[in-house]
Amino acid sequence: MATIGIIGGGINGLFSAYYLQKAGHQVTVLDQDNLSDGCSYGNAGMIVPSHIVPLAAPGMVATGLRWMLRSDSPFYLRPRLNGPLARWAWLFFKNSTAGNVEKGVPLLRDLSLLSKQLYQDFHRKNHFDFEWQEKGLLMLYQTPGVEHEEMEGAALANQAGIEAHVLNAREVQDLNPGATVNVRGGVFFPGDAHVNPNKLMAGLKKHLVENGVIFRQNQEVKGFEIRNRRVTGVVTAQEKLVFDEIVVAAGAWSAQLTAKLGFALPLQGGKGYSFVLAGEAPRVTIPSILLEARATATPMGGALRCAGTMEIAGIDLSVNMKRVQGIVNGINRFYPDLHVKTPEKTAVWSGLRPCSPDGLPFIGRLPTLENVTLATGHGMMGLSLGAATGKLVSELVMREKVSMPVEGFTPNRF
Ligand SMILES: Cc1cc2nc3c(=O)[nH]c(=O)nc-3n(C[C@H](O)[C@H](O)[C@H](O)COP(=O)(O)OP(=O)(O)OC[C@H]3O[C@@H](n4cnc5c(N)ncnc54)[C@H](O)[C@@H]3O)c2cc1C
């Protein structure tokens, strides 16, 4: 039995803890927060094998630059004099190519399908209810340009073995009879699923505690002791802890930690918002992505959770109501009879997605140290990929045969 310290109790940290504990190890999860409201809680809850195209793709740079000029736009990169941001932006630009898409599609597909299968197994084990539902996903559009892009995306998905159906406006409406859907058409991905992430995180934590995983909350990891290419101590404000193996799953903060381990990880936080429309779930029964608005709507419990925006603006969780208004306007354009009102600022949740510059996660050992494994960089898909990431992390930590090749996710690829 080995002792494992996992830094970060988000979805990737908790699923790593789940598989490592099941393999018989003594696991401790450290978090600077109280595990109630981070990025893994307020997100849109979508499990998305449909998302096989990495964020860094041709056209993204031009789209991003165009959006940056509008204060209510869904994408924003706050210009700052900052070396890591400049390096990240340069790597994002360099990776927004057809070659990156070609390389990324099979990797994201296999990781996503593994994760969905592990979620299904996890659901079948019936540890607790997290509202697992396999109802698919609708990608909706209103303009011919986006329709064209999505039809290409659907063809690519079908070629890669991910079922996708192009629907006209009537067919979209028939799938969602509870509310008027104002669209030109959409692509339906029947293989996608969704969950209630708050219930998943709370249930997972309770399950881990009951099975002997130790949680040290409100303990920020501030530094490390390193000897002979090994981390020999994890230092928090309160104490120094010793583990055989360390997993860094610290979300958008991971680069700050790897810097202390002597490794410059290109990673930026991508801020997004969500808010809840109580009682509206029966009207929108299939999760949807409203493409031109870059907003999402997911039925969760009895409510509809709306989410959106991507602001690359550092470690900053403040809420910009102009961008929240952009999400509200987007939902009202696509679902006109929901009549969504602007939420109070205090009712808006914000979270930081850990974004890599090529749109692929970092899952692998740090090249400079022998006992540190990294699990971050999942961007918009961290929840979806969490189960597979946890499984792969446990195999990497134990130096076992991995469930799928992980070379493409190596932290050392830039
Ligand atoms: C609006 C929005 C909608 C989204 N929708 C979806 C979706 O539908 N599907 C999907 O798959 N993904 C979605 N995502 C992305 C997903 O939420 C993230 O990718 C995922 O939650 C990241 O999980 P994580 O475990 O890597 O990081 P986190 O959840 O951020 O966890 C990292 C943890 O590390 C802790 N930590 C950091 N530094 C330290 C330190 N020094 N010491 C101790 N602890 C530390 C933090 O407190 C935090 O709890 C969405 C994100 C947003 C913002």
The ligand as an SDF file (V2000), in Angstrom:
LIG
                    3D

 53 58  0  0  0  0  0  0  0  0999 V2000
  -19.5800   27.7620  -16.9100 C   0  0  0  0  0  0  0  0  0  0  0  0
  -18.8910   26.4210  -17.0130 C   0  0  0  0  0  0  0  0  0  0  0  0
  -19.5810   25.3560  -17.5840 C   0  0  0  0  0  0  0  0  0  0  0  0
  -18.9520   24.1220  -17.7220 C   0  0  0  0  0  0  0  0  0  0  0  0
  -19.6510   23.0670  -18.2240 N   0  0  0  0  0  0  0  0  0  0  0  0
  -19.0650   21.8610  -18.3260 C   0  0  0  0  0  0  0  0  0  0  0  0
  -19.7890   20.7340  -18.8130 C   0  0  0  0  0  0  0  0  0  0  0  0
  -20.9640   20.8280  -19.1160 O   0  0  0  0  0  0  0  0  0  0  0  0
  -19.1320   19.5500  -18.9550 N   0  0  0  0  0  0  0  0  0  0  0  0
  -17.8210   19.4190  -18.6210 C   0  0  0  0  0  0  0  0  0  0  0  0
  -17.2810   18.3290  -18.8000 O   0  0  0  0  0  0  0  0  0  0  0  0
  -17.1070   20.4470  -18.1150 N   0  0  0  0  0  0  0  0  0  0  0  0
  -17.7010   21.6640  -17.9640 C   0  0  0  0  0  0  0  0  0  0  0  0
  -17.0020   22.7160  -17.4680 N   0  0  0  0  0  0  0  0  0  0  0  0
  -15.5740   22.5390  -17.1590 C   0  0  0  0  0  0  0  0  0  0  0  0
  -15.3760   21.7920  -15.8420 C   0  0  0  0  0  0  0  0  0  0  0  0
  -16.2020   22.3790  -14.8480 O   0  0  0  0  0  0  0  0  0  0  0  0
  -13.9020   21.8720  -15.4270 C   0  0  0  0  0  0  0  0  0  0  0  0
  -13.0900   21.4340  -16.5000 O   0  0  0  0  0  0  0  0  0  0  0  0
  -13.6450   20.9590  -14.2280 C   0  0  0  0  0  0  0  0  0  0  0  0
  -14.5250   21.2660  -13.1660 O   0  0  0  0  0  0  0  0  0  0  0  0
  -12.2030   21.0750  -13.7450 C   0  0  0  0  0  0  0  0  0  0  0  0
  -12.0720   20.1770  -12.6930 O   0  0  0  0  0  0  0  0  0  0  0  0
  -10.6940   20.0320  -11.9180 P   0  0  0  0  0  0  0  0  0  0  0  0
  -10.8500   18.9710  -10.9240 O   0  0  0  0  0  0  0  0  0  0  0  0
   -9.5920   19.8830  -12.9190 O   0  0  0  0  0  0  0  0  0  0  0  0
  -10.4740   21.4750  -11.2430 O   0  0  0  0  0  0  0  0  0  0  0  0
  -11.3130   22.2080  -10.0950 P   0  0  0  0  0  0  0  0  0  0  0  0
  -12.7090   21.7490  -10.0280 O   0  0  0  0  0  0  0  0  0  0  0  0
  -11.0460   23.6660  -10.2630 O   0  0  0  0  0  0  0  0  0  0  0  0
  -10.6030   21.7020   -8.7700 O   0  0  0  0  0  0  0  0  0  0  0  0
   -9.3140   22.1220   -8.4240 C   0  0  0  0  0  0  0  0  0  0  0  0
   -9.2440   22.2280   -6.9170 C   0  0  0  0  0  0  0  0  0  0  0  0
   -7.8900   22.4980   -6.5450 O   0  0  0  0  0  0  0  0  0  0  0  0
   -7.9050   23.3260   -5.4090 C   0  0  0  0  0  0  0  0  0  0  0  0
   -6.6000   23.9920   -5.3020 N   0  0  0  0  0  0  0  0  0  0  0  0
   -6.0340   24.8430   -6.1790 C   0  0  0  0  0  0  0  0  0  0  0  0
   -4.8250   25.2570   -5.7400 N   0  0  0  0  0  0  0  0  0  0  0  0
   -4.6140   24.6490   -4.5480 C   0  0  0  0  0  0  0  0  0  0  0  0
   -3.5610   24.6850   -3.6060 C   0  0  0  0  0  0  0  0  0  0  0  0
   -2.4540   25.4180   -3.7840 N   0  0  0  0  0  0  0  0  0  0  0  0
   -3.6820   23.9460   -2.4680 N   0  0  0  0  0  0  0  0  0  0  0  0
   -4.8010   23.1890   -2.2420 C   0  0  0  0  0  0  0  0  0  0  0  0
   -5.8320   23.1320   -3.1270 N   0  0  0  0  0  0  0  0  0  0  0  0
   -5.7390   23.8470   -4.2570 C   0  0  0  0  0  0  0  0  0  0  0  0
   -9.0580   24.2760   -5.6870 C   0  0  0  0  0  0  0  0  0  0  0  0
   -9.5490   24.8650   -4.4920 O   0  0  0  0  0  0  0  0  0  0  0  0
  -10.0850   23.3720   -6.3500 C   0  0  0  0  0  0  0  0  0  0  0  0
  -11.0190   22.8440   -5.4230 O   0  0  0  0  0  0  0  0  0  0  0  0
  -17.6000   23.9710  -17.2810 C   0  0  0  0  0  0  0  0  0  0  0  0
  -16.9420   25.0290  -16.6830 C   0  0  0  0  0  0  0  0  0  0  0  0
  -17.5720   26.2580  -16.5340 C   0  0  0  0  0  0  0  0  0  0  0  0
  -16.8430   27.3700  -15.8550 C   0  0  0  0  0  0  0  0  0  0  0  0
  1  2  1  0
  2  3  1  0
  2 52  2  0
  3  4  2  0
  4  5  1  0
  4 50  1  0
  5  6  2  0
  6  7  1  0
  6 13  1  0
  7  8  2  0
  7  9  1  0
  9 10  1  0
 10 11  2  0
 10 12  1  0
 12 13  2  0
 13 14  1  0
 14 15  1  0
 14 50  1  0
 15 16  1  0
 16 17  1  0
 16 18  1  0
 18 19  1  0
 18 20  1  0
 20 21  1  0
 20 22  1  0
 22 23  1  0
 23 24  1  0
 24 25  2  0
 24 26  1  0
 24 27  1  0
 27 28  1  0
 28 29  2  0
 28 30  1  0
 28 31  1  0
 31 32  1  0
 32 33  1  0
 33 34  1  0
 33 48  1  0
 34 35  1  0
 35 36  1  0
 35 46  1  0
 36 37  1  0
 36 45  1  0
 37 38  2  0
 38 39  1  0
 39 40  1  0
 39 45  2  0
 40 41  1  0
 40 42  2  0
 42 43  1  0
 43 44  2  0
 44 45  1  0
 46 47  1  0
 46 48  1  0
 48 49  1  0
 50 51  2  0
 51 52  1  0
 52 53  1  0
M  END
$$$$
